[in-house]
């Protein structure tokens, strides 16, 4: 209506935008849009890399992500691309960038690990042997886990992936605890460990998080379809060492 289109967003409700834009052929060929073409190419590199990382951890993020996770990850991948000090503008990419900049990324903005799980933990990467893991000392869940209302149990989850952003291939393995009840009893020290390719030179990504459950008649149900679950990129090793 009057050159204005109206649409509905799940996050923001009803929105409006005006029709317009620059001719596509002009953007692709005109010298004045050289910077635009360079930015578009690098944005495409970041988007493809983010998609590959999401595919690698799909099993873990299926119930632990917010509706804007993909766009947030692409934004962080752009920081990785811009950290590439090797290639020229428009050719900068993730493999030559600083993947370590993704450390601390939360797949669920509404359920951050730092606000949910307060027990200490430490990650370890053995490239030569191919073992990757996270260790959690003994802790009392009633003190160290901020559980949402209705949760009776929780599970700690871990996964690691070696990702080849050039070929689009990856190797991922995951581990998790059993469902643990909230109580004032001490939970023994826990080690979650997986095996990747020994000696790989690919960047390795480690994610760690917590999932909440409610027990009803001896059955475990994911609490509110995972809205409170937390999952974070806790460690990244860029490869080559």
C-alpha positions as a Markdown table, in Angstrom:
| # | Residue | x | y | z |
|---|---|---|---|---|
| 1 | Unk | 0.0 | 0.0 | 0.0 |
| 2 | Unk | 1.6 | 3.2 | -1.1 |
| 3 | Unk | 4.9 | 1.4 | -1.7 |
| 4 | Unk | 4.9 | 0.1 | 1.8 |
| 5 | Unk | 4.8 | -3.7 | 2.6 |
| 6 | Unk | 3.5 | -5.0 | 5.9 |
| 7 | Unk | 4.6 | -8.3 | 7.4 |
| 8 | Unk | 4.6 | -10.1 | 10.7 |
| 9 | Unk | 7.7 | -11.2 | 12.6 |
| 10 | Unk | 7.5 | -13.9 | 15.3 |
| 11 | Unk | 9.9 | -11.9 | 17.5 |
| 12 | Unk | 8.8 | -8.3 | 16.8 |
| 13 | Unk | 5.2 | -8.5 | 15.7 |
| 14 | Unk | 3.9 | -6.4 | 12.8 |
| 15 | Unk | 6.5 | -4.4 | 10.8 |
| 16 | Unk | 6.5 | -2.3 | 7.7 |
| 17 | Unk | 9.1 | -1.7 | 5.0 |
| 18 | Unk | 9.2 | 0.4 | 1.8 |
| 19 | Unk | 9.7 | -1.0 | -1.6 |
| 20 | Unk | 12.9 | 0.0 | -3.4 |
| 21 | Unk | 16.5 | -0.9 | -4.0 |
| 22 | Unk | 19.3 | -0.6 | -6.5 |
| 23 | Unk | 19.4 | -2.5 | -9.7 |
| 24 | Unk | 21.2 | -5.8 | -9.2 |
| 25 | Unk | 23.3 | -5.6 | -12.4 |
| 26 | Unk | 24.6 | -2.2 | -11.3 |
| 27 | Unk | 25.7 | -3.6 | -7.9 |
| 28 | Unk | 27.5 | -6.6 | -9.7 |
| 29 | Unk | 29.4 | -4.5 | -12.2 |
| 30 | Unk | 29.6 | -0.8 | -11.4 |
| 31 | Unk | 33.0 | 0.4 | -9.9 |
| 32 | Unk | 31.2 | 2.5 | -7.3 |
| 33 | Unk | 29.8 | -0.7 | -5.7 |
| 34 | Unk | 33.2 | -2.4 | -5.4 |
| 35 | Unk | 33.1 | -2.2 | -1.6 |
| 36 | Unk | 29.6 | -3.5 | -1.6 |
| 37 | Unk | 30.7 | -6.6 | -3.6 |
| 38 | Unk | 33.6 | -7.1 | -1.2 |
| 39 | Unk | 31.3 | -6.9 | 1.8 |
| 40 | Unk | 28.7 | -9.2 | 0.2 |
| 41 | Unk | 31.4 | -11.8 | -0.5 |
| 42 | Unk | 32.7 | -11.8 | 3.0 |
| 43 | Unk | 29.2 | -11.9 | 4.5 |
| 44 | Unk | 28.6 | -14.9 | 2.3 |
| 45 | Unk | 31.8 | -16.6 | 3.7 |
| 46 | Unk | 30.6 | -15.9 | 7.2 |
| 47 | Unk | 27.1 | -17.2 | 6.6 |
| 48 | Unk | 28.4 | -20.4 | 5.0 |
| 49 | Unk | 30.8 | -21.0 | 7.9 |
| 50 | Unk | 28.1 | -20.4 | 10.4 |
| 51 | Unk | 25.7 | -22.8 | 8.7 |
| 52 | Unk | 28.4 | -25.5 | 8.6 |
| 53 | Unk | 29.1 | -25.1 | 12.4 |
| 54 | Unk | 25.3 | -25.3 | 13.1 |
| 55 | Unk | 25.1 | -28.5 | 11.0 |
| 56 | Unk | 28.0 | -30.0 | 12.9 |
| 57 | Unk | 26.2 | -29.4 | 16.3 |
| 58 | Unk | 22.7 | -29.9 | 15.0 |
| 59 | Unk | 21.9 | -32.7 | 17.5 |
| 60 | Unk | 22.9 | -30.6 | 20.4 |
| 61 | Unk | 21.4 | -27.3 | 19.4 |
| 62 | Unk | 18.1 | -28.7 | 18.3 |
| 63 | Unk | 16.5 | -28.0 | 21.7 |
| 64 | Unk | 18.9 | -25.4 | 22.8 |
| 65 | Unk | 18.8 | -22.3 | 20.6 |
| 66 | Unk | 16.8 | -19.1 | 20.2 |
| 67 | Unk | 15.1 | -17.9 | 17.1 |
| 68 | Unk | 17.9 | -15.5 | 16.2 |
| 69 | Unk | 20.8 | -17.9 | 16.9 |
| 70 | Unk | 21.7 | -18.3 | 13.2 |
| 71 | Unk | 21.9 | -14.5 | 12.6 |
| 72 | Unk | 23.8 | -14.0 | 15.8 |
| 73 | Unk | 26.3 | -16.7 | 14.8 |
| 74 | Unk | 26.8 | -15.1 | 11.4 |
| 75 | Unk | 27.5 | -11.8 | 13.0 |
| 76 | Unk | 30.2 | -13.4 | 15.2 |
| 77 | Unk | 31.6 | -15.2 | 12.1 |
| 78 | Unk | 32.0 | -11.8 | 10.4 |
| 79 | Unk | 34.4 | -10.9 | 13.3 |
| 80 | Unk | 36.4 | -14.0 | 12.5 |
| 81 | Unk | 36.5 | -13.1 | 8.8 |
| 82 | Unk | 37.6 | -9.5 | 9.5 |
| 83 | Unk | 40.4 | -10.9 | 11.6 |
| 84 | Unk | 41.9 | -12.5 | 8.5 |
| 85 | Unk | 45.2 | -10.7 | 8.0 |
| 86 | Unk | 46.3 | -12.7 | 5.0 |
| 87 | Unk | 43.8 | -12.1 | 2.2 |
| 88 | Unk | 42.6 | -8.9 | 0.5 |
| 89 | Unk | 39.2 | -7.3 | 1.2 |
| 90 | Unk | 36.5 | -9.4 | -0.4 |
| 91 | Unk | 38.6 | -12.6 | -0.1 |
| 92 | Unk | 38.9 | -12.7 | 3.7 |
| 93 | Unk | 37.5 | -16.0 | 5.1 |
| 94 | Unk | 37.1 | -18.1 | 8.3 |
| 95 | Unk | 40.0 | -20.6 | 7.8 |
| 96 | Unk | 42.4 | -17.7 | 7.7 |
| 97 | Unk | 40.7 | -15.7 | 10.4 |
| 98 | Unk | 40.6 | -16.0 | 14.2 |
| 99 | Unk | 38.1 | -18.8 | 15.0 |
| 100 | Unk | 38.9 | -18.3 | 18.7 |
| 101 | Unk | 36.8 | -15.2 | 18.6 |
| 102 | Unk | 33.8 | -17.4 | 18.8 |
| 103 | Unk | 34.7 | -18.6 | 22.3 |
| 104 | Unk | 31.8 | -17.9 | 24.7 |
| 105 | Unk | 29.1 | -17.9 | 22.1 |
| 106 | Unk | 25.7 | -18.9 | 23.6 |
| 107 | Unk | 23.4 | -20.8 | 21.3 |
| 108 | Unk | 20.5 | -19.8 | 23.5 |
| 109 | Unk | 20.5 | -16.1 | 24.3 |
| 110 | Unk | 17.6 | -16.6 | 26.7 |
| 111 | Unk | 19.4 | -19.4 | 28.6 |
| 112 | Unk | 23.1 | -18.5 | 29.0 |
| 113 | Unk | 25.4 | -21.0 | 30.7 |
| 114 | Unk | 27.0 | -18.4 | 32.9 |
| 115 | Unk | 23.6 | -17.6 | 34.4 |
| 116 | Unk | 22.6 | -21.3 | 34.9 |
| 117 | Unk | 25.6 | -23.5 | 35.8 |
| 118 | Unk | 28.0 | -22.2 | 38.4 |
| 119 | Unk | 30.2 | -25.2 | 39.1 |
| 120 | Unk | 33.7 | -25.0 | 37.8 |
| 121 | Unk | 34.7 | -27.0 | 34.7 |
| 122 | Unk | 37.8 | -27.4 | 32.5 |
| 123 | Unk | 38.2 | -28.4 | 28.9 |
| 124 | Unk | 41.1 | -30.4 | 27.4 |
| 125 | Unk | 42.2 | -31.1 | 23.9 |
| 126 | Unk | 44.8 | -33.8 | 23.0 |
| 127 | Unk | 45.3 | -33.4 | 19.2 |
| 128 | Unk | 47.9 | -36.2 | 19.0 |
| 129 | Unk | 45.6 | -38.8 | 20.6 |
| 130 | Unk | 42.4 | -37.3 | 19.3 |
| 131 | Unk | 40.7 | -37.1 | 22.7 |
| 132 | Unk | 38.7 | -34.0 | 23.7 |
| 133 | Unk | 36.8 | -33.6 | 26.9 |
| 134 | Unk | 35.5 | -31.5 | 29.8 |
| 135 | Unk | 35.9 | -32.3 | 33.5 |
| 136 | Unk | 33.6 | -31.2 | 36.2 |
| 137 | Unk | 34.6 | -31.5 | 39.9 |
| 138 | Unk | 32.1 | -32.8 | 42.4 |
| 139 | Unk | 29.4 | -30.3 | 43.1 |
| 140 | Unk | 26.0 | -30.0 | 44.8 |
| 141 | Unk | 23.3 | -29.2 | 42.2 |
| 142 | Unk | 21.1 | -27.4 | 44.7 |
| 143 | Unk | 23.9 | -24.8 | 45.1 |
| 144 | Unk | 25.5 | -24.7 | 41.7 |
| 145 | Unk | 22.5 | -24.9 | 39.2 |
| 146 | Unk | 20.0 | -22.2 | 38.8 |
| 147 | Unk | 17.0 | -24.4 | 37.8 |
| 148 | Unk | 13.8 | -22.9 | 36.2 |
| 149 | Unk | 10.5 | -23.5 | 38.0 |
| 150 | Unk | 9.2 | -27.0 | 37.4 |
| 151 | Unk | 12.5 | -28.7 | 36.7 |
| 152 | Unk | 13.2 | -31.8 | 38.7 |
| 153 | Unk | 16.3 | -33.1 | 36.8 |
| 154 | Unk | 19.0 | -31.9 | 34.5 |
| 155 | Unk | 21.6 | -33.3 | 32.2 |
| 156 | Unk | 25.1 | -32.0 | 31.3 |
| 157 | Unk | 25.9 | -32.3 | 27.6 |
| 158 | Unk | 29.2 | -32.0 | 25.7 |
| 159 | Unk | 30.3 | -32.3 | 22.1 |
| 160 | Unk | 33.4 | -31.6 | 20.0 |
| 161 | Unk | 33.8 | -31.1 | 16.3 |
| 162 | Unk | 36.7 | -30.8 | 13.9 |
| 163 | Unk | 35.5 | -28.6 | 11.1 |
| 164 | Unk | 36.9 | -28.2 | 7.6 |
| 165 | Unk | 35.5 | -24.9 | 6.4 |
| 166 | Unk | 37.1 | -25.3 | 3.0 |
| 167 | Unk | 35.7 | -28.7 | 2.1 |
| 168 | Unk | 32.5 | -28.4 | 4.1 |
| 169 | Unk | 33.2 | -31.6 | 6.0 |
| 170 | Unk | 33.3 | -32.2 | 9.8 |
| 171 | Unk | 33.6 | -34.9 | 12.4 |
| 172 | Unk | 31.6 | -34.5 | 15.6 |
| 173 | Unk | 31.0 | -36.7 | 18.7 |
| 174 | Unk | 29.1 | -36.0 | 21.8 |
| 175 | Unk | 28.7 | -37.2 | 25.4 |
| 176 | Unk | 26.3 | -36.5 | 28.2 |
| 177 | Unk | 25.5 | -37.5 | 31.8 |
| 178 | Unk | 22.3 | -39.3 | 32.7 |
| 179 | Unk | 19.4 | -37.3 | 34.0 |
| 180 | Unk | 20.5 | -36.0 | 37.5 |
| 181 | Unk | 18.1 | -35.0 | 40.2 |
| 182 | Unk | 18.2 | -31.7 | 41.9 |
| 183 | Unk | 19.2 | -32.2 | 45.6 |
| 184 | Unk | 21.6 | -31.3 | 48.3 |
| 185 | Unk | 23.6 | -34.5 | 47.8 |
| 186 | Unk | 27.0 | -34.2 | 46.2 |
| 187 | Unk | 27.3 | -35.2 | 42.5 |
| 188 | Unk | 30.6 | -37.1 | 42.0 |
| 189 | Unk | 33.3 | -35.6 | 39.7 |
| 190 | Unk | 32.4 | -36.1 | 36.1 |
| 191 | Unk | 34.4 | -36.4 | 32.9 |
| 192 | Unk | 32.7 | -36.2 | 29.5 |
| 193 | Unk | 35.1 | -37.2 | 26.7 |
| 194 | Unk | 34.9 | -37.9 | 23.0 |
| 195 | Unk | 37.3 | -39.1 | 20.3 |
| 196 | Unk | 38.1 | -37.1 | 17.1 |
| 197 | Unk | 40.7 | -37.9 | 14.4 |
| 198 | Unk | 44.1 | -38.3 | 16.0 |
| 199 | Unk | 46.6 | -35.7 | 14.7 |
| 200 | Unk | 44.0 | -33.5 | 13.0 |
| 201 | Unk | 45.1 | -30.0 | 12.0 |
| 202 | Unk | 41.5 | -28.8 | 11.6 |
| 203 | Unk | 40.0 | -26.2 | 14.1 |
| 204 | Unk | 38.3 | -28.0 | 17.0 |
| 205 | Unk | 35.2 | -26.6 | 18.7 |
| 206 | Unk | 34.0 | -27.6 | 22.1 |
| 207 | Unk | 30.5 | -27.0 | 23.4 |
| 208 | Unk | 29.1 | -27.6 | 26.9 |
| 209 | Unk | 25.7 | -27.1 | 28.3 |
| 210 | Unk | 22.8 | -28.1 | 30.5 |
| 211 | Unk | 19.3 | -29.4 | 29.7 |
| 212 | Unk | 16.4 | -29.3 | 32.1 |
| 213 | Unk | 13.7 | -32.0 | 32.6 |
| 214 | Unk | 10.6 | -32.5 | 34.5 |
| 215 | Unk | 9.8 | -36.0 | 35.8 |
| 216 | Unk | 6.1 | -37.0 | 35.6 |
| 217 | Unk | 5.0 | -40.6 | 36.4 |
| 218 | Unk | 8.6 | -41.9 | 35.9 |
| 219 | Unk | 8.8 | -40.2 | 32.5 |
| 220 | Unk | 11.3 | -37.4 | 31.7 |
| 221 | Unk | 10.0 | -34.5 | 29.7 |
| 222 | Unk | 12.1 | -31.6 | 28.3 |
| 223 | Unk | 11.1 | -28.5 | 30.2 |
| 224 | Unk | 9.1 | -26.1 | 28.1 |
| 225 | Unk | 10.6 | -27.5 | 24.9 |
| 226 | Unk | 14.2 | -26.5 | 25.8 |
| 227 | Unk | 13.5 | -22.8 | 26.3 |
| 228 | Unk | 15.7 | -22.8 | 29.4 |
| 229 | Unk | 18.5 | -25.0 | 28.2 |
| 230 | Unk | 22.0 | -23.5 | 27.9 |
| 231 | Unk | 24.7 | -24.4 | 25.4 |
| 232 | Unk | 28.0 | -22.5 | 24.9 |
| 233 | Unk | 31.2 | -22.7 | 22.8 |
| 234 | Unk | 33.5 | -23.1 | 25.8 |
| 235 | Unk | 36.8 | -23.7 | 23.9 |
| 236 | Unk | 38.2 | -23.4 | 20.4 |
| 237 | Unk | 41.6 | -24.6 | 19.1 |
| 238 | Unk | 42.3 | -23.1 | 15.7 |
| 239 | Unk | 44.4 | -25.9 | 14.4 |
| 240 | Unk | 47.9 | -26.6 | 13.3 |
| 241 | Unk | 49.3 | -27.4 | 16.7 |
